[in-house]
Amino acid sequence: MDEFTLQILRLSLPLMLAALSETVAERSGTVNLGLEGMMLSGAWTACFIAAGESPGMLIVAWAAASAVGLILGLLLALWTAWWRSDQIVSGWALHFLCLGGTGLLFERFKSSETVTTFSELSGAWSWVPYGATVLFAGLIFLWMFRTRSGLRLQAAGHSPQGLRATGASPAWARTMGLMVAGALAGIAGATLTTVLTGQFVEGMSAGRGFLALSLVLLARWHPAGALVAGLFLGTAFGLELHLSTADQLGDPSPLRELLLRSAPYLATILALAVAGPKRLRAPAALGQPLPSTE
């Protein structure tokens, strides 16, 4: 496989996982604006844990990043599902908490050393992140559409009152959804350091968590669609990077450089327009607080 294709896959990986995370959160009825911060936390955790050239340490780093994301998802669930705080305000609060927290931790434990990435490993190990991402999407699909807890998760996003009428708790369903979404967000952040860069940089998620909010619309809240949407945007970023690198050999005009940098975002807007906003059907209770009788 040529280097350009591999670059597209590497750029797509965190976007796929972030879109998958937001799909789970929104299926449960929660808009997770804290996704960007969760990714940053996962990125720092994975970089802090991973050491040496052992593939096993990279797996441990992923596990640690997912655990941190899960805890942050639980925190967001306490704020929104149990204490009924506004989802938008809670999401922003979590984002800034993680943004500041990772910045402080980075300054406290700053190191010039880099970690070995999956991309640098030989053989089948280099393909582990991509296979794991497809596996995660398959497991999420089976969970959401083939298990009782997954159906309850979706019911919490469509009709919390109807779910409560069956004797189940919408708050618990949303909590489960946000914990799973948080774990996926942590892994999405881990790919930034263990696949793309090999080191942590403050703010390195660079808006990918917020882009995932639009990718969920393209994915139509479906796990398989999240992979396709992430690959689409990753391809746009890959093309932008390829063309920008080629332009560095010459003397690009400021207008051309601006168009190249904005191309991935314009492509996303165009794709949303083509998809047809009127045909997009979000979960009916998305963004709505649970009734106080919970």
HELIX and SHEET records of a PDB file:
HELIX    1   1 GLU A    3  ARG A   27  1                                  25    
HELIX    2   2 LEU A   35  ILE A   49  1                                  15    
HELIX    3   3 PRO A   55  ALA A   77  1                                  23    
HELIX    4   4 LEU A   78  TRP A   82  3                                   5    
HELIX    5   5 GLN A   87  ARG A  108  1                                  22    
HELIX    6   6 PHE A  118  GLU A  120  5                                   3    
HELIX    7   7 GLY A  123  TRP A  127  5                                   5    
HELIX    8   8 VAL A  128  ARG A  146  1                                  19    
HELIX    9   9 ARG A  148  HIS A  158  1                                  11    
HELIX   10  10 PRO A  160  ALA A  165  1                                   6    
HELIX   11  11 PRO A  170  THR A  191  1                                  22    
HELIX   12  12 LEU A  192  THR A  197  3                                   6    
HELIX   13  13 ARG A  208  ALA A  219  1                                  12    
HELIX   14  14 PRO A  223  ASP A  247  1                                  25    
HELIX   15  15 PRO A  254  ALA A  275  1                                  22    
HELIX   16  16 PRO A  277  ARG A  279  5                                   3    
END                                                                             
